[in-house]
């Protein structure tokens, strides 16, 4: 009878130890995941900002090209008129 009680106590204490260890490990893993998620979110925000800046630049290039064409035509016209 005493050996059954001793075994039950030992088993119970071992079970408590395993539960405490698992809870501790789960907490550590959760903290790591939270940190990694924050880093990932920051990187995504930065990439989003860069893509928006690139898109803005890409939208402005055709406008700049058109303005360059107009400026070149004006220069050509001024050069032609100067030669007269």
N, C-alpha and C positions, 0 to 999 in steps of 0.2 A: 504494500500500500504506500509506503514511504517513497519507494522508487517511482511510482506512478505520479505522486505529487511533485517530486523533484523533477521528473521529466516534463510535467505540465508547466511548472514554473520556468524551467530552462527554455522550453519551447515558446512560452509566452514572452519571455524577455528577448529571445532571439527575434520573434515576430515584431516586437516593439522596436528593436534595433533596426530591422530591415525597413520598417515603415518610416522611421525618423531619417534614415539614410536616403530613402527614395524621395521624401519630401524636400530634403536639403538639395539633392541633385536636381530635382525638378525646378526648384527656385533658382539655382545657378543657371540652368539651361534657359529658363524664362528670361532672366536678366540678360543673358548673351543674345537671345533672339530679339529682345527689345532694343538693345544697342545696335545690332546689325540692321534691324528694320529702320532705325533712325538714320543710320549711315546711308542705307539704300534710298530712303526718302530724300535725303539731302542731295545725293548724287542725281536722282531723277529730277529734282527741282533745278539743279544747275544745268543739266542737259536740256531741260525744257527751256530755260532762259537762253541758252546758246542757240537752240533751234529757232526760237522766236527772233533772236537778233539776226541769224542767218536769213530767215525768211524775209525779214524787213529789208535786209540788204539785197536779197534776190529780187524783191519787188521794186527796189529803187534803181537797179541796174538798167532796165529798159528805159526808164525815164531819163537817166543820165545819158544813155546812148542817143536818145532823141534830141536832147539838149545839145550834145556834141555835134550832131548832124546840122542842127540849126546854126550853131556857132561857126561851124566850118563853112556853111553856105554864106553866112554874113562876111566872114573873112575873105572868101573868094570874091564876093560882090565888091567889097572894099578894095581889094587888090585890082580888080578889073576897072573900077571907077578911078582909081589913082593913076592908072596907066593912060587914061584918056586925056 
